[in-house]
Amino acid sequence: MTSCTATINISPPTHNSPDANTMIENRKIIDDEFQQIFRRAQEAINKGVHPSLIPEGSSGSYFVYDVDGEILGVFKPKDEEPFASLNPKWPKFFQRMLCFCCFGRACLIPNTGYLSEAAASIVSEMMQLDVVPTTRIVKLASPSFYYSRFFGNPDVRPKEGSFQLYVKGYESGNTVFARWNYDKKLLSEEEEAKFRVLFQKMCIVDYVIRNTDRHMDNLLVKHVPGKEIQLAAIDNGLAFPVRHPECASSQLRVVRGQLWNLRQALLQNETPAEMARREPVVVNRRYRRGEPNTDDWDKWFRIKMPNYSSQQMC
């Protein structure tokens, strides 16, 4: 089994640093590409090529096509999320009506999954890990979506939700891992080392966003033996948990704490499992105006143990 090492810059970047400028340029390129694909989706809907409901999953999610019927992305409306009132999946409807006492997750804010989906994509891009397909918040209108029908014909109005670009040629982790276990020769040592790096990148993203729902069905793998191996982490709607969010700054302290633990794990060359066992911390900025002119993290930030009684984290 081969080993794989990487040099990682863990100094806090300033606004004018080359790393910061590169991230800004990369974001612009990604956003331009996304807008081009989204315009194709809107053009297809205007010409009568409407999205189709995906049977799998617990929410109303839809494949969105171009005029030729090619899948461009997956749209998840806000009001069709697992615990939303217009969820078209009957099991969730009965759960909401009959089992309301065990409905939802106490550490997650209801009906914000679409925000979590987009935020996970941005975190992956900003950290230059690129394991989450590009996802943004958009508005789409189509008669394929589920609308209230209490007053006759529904009003086909634009719905806000997350739009994630479709990844072609990917399969679920269950399918790919079963194939690898059946034929050990399919995965070379070089490909195994590359996949290990991709998997660790996904672990970093999940750790930072505090994902509560990673499993083999939303871990997608593309493997062409001897040519290509890639990983895509989809379905990130159950992340960024908080118990009772009082303000955005409290949540940012939690996210900084995850990044602080990530940095310590990298410095000490820990495995993803060891990193996940680290004690959670919250991190405050030491400065109010102007950034410190130093790479010393202790002069940038102040570390505190979480105060669970103040409900900063669950």
C-alpha positions in Angstrom: 0.0 0.0 0.0 1.5 3.3 -1.0 1.6 6.4 1.2 0.5 9.8 0.2 1.6 13.1 1.8 0.7 16.7 1.1 2.1 20.1 2.2 -0.7 22.1 3.7 -0.5 25.8 4.5 -2.2 26.4 7.9 -1.3 30.0 8.3 -4.3 32.4 8.4 -4.5 34.1 4.9 -4.8 37.8 4.7 -7.2 39.5 2.2 -4.3 40.4 -0.1 -2.4 37.1 0.0 -2.0 35.0 -3.1 -4.2 32.2 -1.6 -7.0 34.7 -1.0 -6.8 36.1 -4.5 -6.7 32.5 -6.0 -9.9 31.6 -4.0 -11.7 34.7 -5.3 -10.8 33.9 -8.9 -11.8 30.3 -8.5 -15.1 31.3 -7.0 -15.8 33.6 -10.0 -15.0 30.8 -12.5 -17.3 28.4 -10.6 -20.1 30.9 -10.4 -19.9 31.7 -14.1 -20.1 28.1 -15.0 -23.0 27.5 -12.7 -24.9 30.5 -14.2 -24.4 29.1 -17.7 -25.8 25.7 -16.7 -28.7 27.2 -14.7 -29.7 29.4 -17.7 -29.9 26.2 -19.8 -32.2 24.7 -17.2 -34.5 27.8 -17.2 -34.6 27.7 -21.0 -35.6 24.0 -21.0 -38.5 24.7 -18.5 -39.7 27.6 -20.7 -39.8 25.2 -23.6 -41.8 22.6 -21.7 -39.0 20.3 -20.6 -40.0 20.1 -16.9 -38.1 18.6 -14.0 -39.0 15.1 -12.7 -39.5 14.0 -9.1 -36.7 11.6 -7.9 -38.4 8.6 -6.3 -35.6 8.0 -3.8 -35.1 10.0 -0.7 -37.4 11.6 1.9 -37.8 15.0 0.4 -39.1 16.5 -2.8 -36.0 16.6 -5.0 -36.1 16.9 -8.8 -33.9 16.1 -11.8 -33.6 19.2 -13.9 -32.9 18.9 -17.7 -31.8 20.8 -20.7 -33.8 21.1 -23.9 -32.3 17.7 -25.1 -33.3 15.9 -22.0 -29.8 15.7 -20.4 -29.7 16.0 -16.6 -28.2 19.2 -15.5 -28.8 19.2 -11.8 -30.9 18.4 -8.8 -33.3 21.0 -7.4 -34.6 20.7 -3.8 -37.3 23.2 -3.0 -37.4 24.7 0.5 -41.0 23.9 1.1 -40.6 20.2 0.0 -37.9 19.3 2.5 -38.4 16.2 4.7 -40.3 18.0 7.4 -41.9 20.8 5.3 -45.6 21.1 4.7 -45.5 20.4 1.0 -43.3 17.4 1.1 -44.7 15.1 -1.7 -43.4 11.9 -0.1 -46.2 10.2 1.9 -44.1 8.5 4.6 -42.9 11.9 5.9 -46.5 13.2 5.8 -47.7 10.3 8.0 -44.7 10.8 10.3 -45.5 14.4 10.7 -49.2 13.7 11.3 -49.0 10.6 13.5 -45.5 10.6 15.0 -45.0 14.3 15.7 -43.3 13.5 19.1 -40.3 12.0 17.3 -40.4 14.3 14.3 -37.2 15.8 13.0 -33.8 16.3 14.8 -33.6 18.5 17.8 -30.2 19.9 16.8 -31.3 21.0 13.3 -33.3 24.0 12.3 -36.4 22.8 10.3 -36.6 23.7 6.6 -33.1 25.1 6.2 -31.6 22.1 4.5 -31.4 24.0 1.2 -29.1 26.6 2.9 -27.0 23.8 4.3 -26.6 22.2 0.9 -25.3 25.5 -0.6 -23.1 26.3 2.4 -21.4 22.9 2.3 -20.5 23.5 -1.4 -19.1 26.9 -0.5 -17.0 25.5 2.4 -15.6 22.8 0.1 -14.7 25.5 -2.5 -13.2 27.9 -0.1 -11.0 25.2 1.5 -10.1 24.1 -2.1 -11.1 20.5 -1.4 -13.7 20.2 -4.2 -15.5 17.2 -3.0 -19.0 18.7 -2.9 -20.7 19.4 -6.3 -21.4 23.1 -6.9 -24.6 24.1 -5.2 -26.3 27.4 -5.1 -29.7 28.9 -3.9 -32.0 29.6 -6.9 -35.7 30.0 -7.7 -37.5 27.8 -10.2 -41.2 27.4 -11.2 -42.6 24.3 -12.8 -46.0 22.4 -12.7 -43.8 19.4 -11.8 -43.3 20.8 -8.3 -45.8 20.1 -5.5 -48.1 23.0 -4.7 -51.0 23.4 -2.4 -54.3 22.3 -4.0 -56.7 23.4 -1.3 -58.2 26.1 -3.5 -58.5 24.4 -6.9 -55.7 24.7 -9.4 -52.4 25.5 -7.8 -50.6 28.7 -8.6 -47.3 27.7 -10.3 -45.0 30.3 -8.6 -41.2 30.2 -8.3 -39.9 28.1 -5.4 -36.7 28.8 -3.6 -34.3 25.9 -3.0 -30.9 24.5 -3.6 -29.7 23.6 -7.1 -26.8 21.1 -7.2 -25.0 20.4 -10.5 -25.4 16.8 -11.6 -22.2 14.6 -11.5 -22.1 12.1 -14.4 -20.8 8.6 -14.2 -20.9 8.4 -10.4 -22.3 5.4 -8.4 -23.1 5.0 -4.7 -20.4 3.9 -2.3 -22.2 0.7 -1.6 -22.0 -0.4 -5.3 -18.4 0.6 -5.8 -17.1 -0.8 -2.6 -18.9 -4.1 -3.2 -17.2 -4.3 -6.6 -13.8 -3.5 -5.1 -14.3 -6.2 -2.4 -15.3 -8.8 -5.1 -12.3 -8.1 -7.4 -9.2 -6.8 -5.5 -7.4 -6.2 -8.8 -9.8 -3.4 -9.8 -8.2 -0.8 -7.5 -4.5 -0.3 -7.9 -2.3 0.9 -5.1 -2.0 4.3 -6.7 -5.7 4.6 -7.1 -6.2 3.5 -3.5 -3.8 6.2 -2.3 -5.7 8.8 -4.3 -9.1 7.7 -3.0 -7.8 7.8 0.5 -6.9 11.5 0.0 -10.3 12.2 -1.5 -12.0 10.4 1.4 -10.0 12.4 4.0 -11.0 15.6 2.2 -14.7 14.6 2.6 -14.0 13.9 6.3 -12.6 17.4 6.6 -15.7 19.0 5.0 -18.1 16.8 7.1 -16.2 17.7 10.3 -16.2 21.4 9.6 -19.9 21.6 8.7 -20.8 19.1 11.4 -22.7 16.8 9.0 -25.1 14.5 10.8 -26.1 12.3 7.8 -23.1 10.9 5.9 -23.6 7.3 4.7 -22.8 5.1 1.7 -25.8 6.3 -0.4 -24.7 9.9 -0.4 -21.0 9.2 -0.9 -20.7 8.9 -4.7 -17.6 7.4 -6.4 -16.6 7.5 -10.1 -14.0 4.9 -10.9 -12.7 4.0 -14.3 -9.9 1.5 -13.6 -6.5 2.7 -14.7 -7.9 6.1 -15.8 -9.9 8.0 -13.2 -11.1 8.0 -9.6 -13.2 10.7 -8.1 -15.5 11.3 -5.1 -18.6 13.4 -4.7 -20.3 14.2 -1.3 -24.0 14.9 -1.9 -27.0 15.4 0.3 -25.5 17.8 2.8 -28.9 19.2 4.0 -28.5 17.9 7.6 -25.4 19.8 8.6 -24.6 23.0 10.6 -26.5 21.8 13.6 -27.4 24.1 16.5 -29.8 23.6 19.3 -31.3 27.0 19.7 -29.6 29.6 17.4 -29.5 32.9 19.1 -27.4 34.7 16.6 -25.1 34.0 13.6 -21.9 34.9 15.6 -22.5 32.0 18.0 -22.6 29.6 15.0 -19.5 31.1 13.6 -17.6 30.4 16.8 -18.6 26.8 16.6 -17.4 26.6 12.9 -14.1 28.3 13.9 -13.8 25.7 16.7 -14.1 22.9 14.1 -11.4 24.5 12.0 -9.2 25.0 15.0 -9.4 21.3 15.8 -8.8 20.4 12.2 -5.6 22.5 12.2 -4.4 20.8 15.4 -5.2 17.4 13.9 -3.1 18.3 10.8 -0.2 19.5 12.9 -0.2 16.2 14.9 -0.8 14.0 11.8 -3.9 12.5 13.2 -6.3 10.2 11.4 -9.9 11.3 10.6 -11.1 9.0 13.5 -8.7 10.6 15.9 -9.8 14.1 14.7 -13.5 13.2 15.2 -12.8 12.3 18.9 -11.3 15.7 19.7 -13.1 17.7 22.4 -15.3 20.4 20.7 -14.2 24.0 21.3 -15.5 27.5 20.3 -13.2 30.2 19.0 -13.6 33.9 19.3 -11.6 36.6 17.4 -9.2 38.5 19.6 -9.3 41.6 17.4 -12.2 44.0 16.7 -10.8 46.3 14.0 -7.9 45.4 11.7 -6.3 42.0 11.3 -3.1 41.1 13.3 0.0 41.4 11.2 1.2 37.9 12.2 0.9 34.2 11.5 0.5 33.4 15.2 -2.9 31.8 15.5 -2.9 32.6 19.3 -2.8 36.3 18.5 -5.7 36.0 16.1 -8.1 33.8 18.1 -9.1 32.9 21.7 -10.1 29.3 22.5 -12.8 28.4 24.9 -14.6 25.2 26.0 -18.2 25.2 24.9 -20.8 26.4 27.4 -23.7 24.0 26.8 -25.9 25.9 29.2 -25.8 28.9 26.8 -26.9 26.6 24.0 -24.0 27.6 21.7 -23.7 24.1 20.4 -25.4 20.7 20.7 
